[in-house]
Amino acid sequence: MAELPLSRRSILRSAALVAALPAFLAACGSDDATAPPSGQAPLDTLRVALPSSIGSLDAGKEAGIMNYVVALLVQEALVGVGQDGSLQPSLAESWTRKDATTYVYRIRSGVTFSDGTPLTAADVVASLNLHAKEGSTTAFAYAYADVDSVEATGASEVTIKLKAPDASFAWTPS
């Protein structure tokens, strides 16, 4: 295995530590998630030290690896990619390709934002349109350049229509 330069190795180690933090914290907790440790007040803030600063929690405004590491901990895509490269459910519990240019996603029920507000199809449409709208300058605009429209076509359904067939688009919402 080739040696990585120290700075890159340090960044990768730091990213792995940040990614492992939730599992570590869960292992340190009690069976009763609402009970504070013995003799301590309940925590309402978690502070994490990162090896570099982050510019934004918006992955669409990418500004370095640490932004992605933190975004992966707090954001979720419509679909995920399994270890074998296949698409897996994520925010979308299922999806179909109606024809060569139409993808329909069924949004998983019970998903909420951090403040408890339920996720709606309109929220998904607004998020995708940030990248798909004409003239978008987000970090993901290139991937959505061939999107013709994104619409809520049901209470838990989002339909994406492409300008032309694109076999690789199925992986774009991951």
HELIX and SHEET records of a PDB file:
HELIX    1   1 LEU A    6  CYS A   28  1                                  23    
HELIX    2   2 ALA A   59  LYS A   61  5                                   3    
HELIX    3   3 ILE A   65  VAL A   74  1                                  10    
HELIX    4   4 ALA A  121  ALA A  132  1                                  12    
HELIX    5   5 ALA A  141  TYR A  144  5                                   4    
HELIX    6   6 ALA A  167  TRP A  171  5                                   5    
SHEET    1   A 2 VAL A  79  VAL A  81  0                                        
SHEET    2   A 2 LEU A  87  PRO A  89 -1                                        
SHEET    1   B 4 ALA A  92  ASP A  99  0                                        
SHEET    2   B 4 THR A 102  ILE A 107 -1                                        
SHEET    3   B 4 GLU A 157  LEU A 162 -1                                        
SHEET    4   B 4 VAL A 147  GLY A 154 -1                                        
END                                                                             
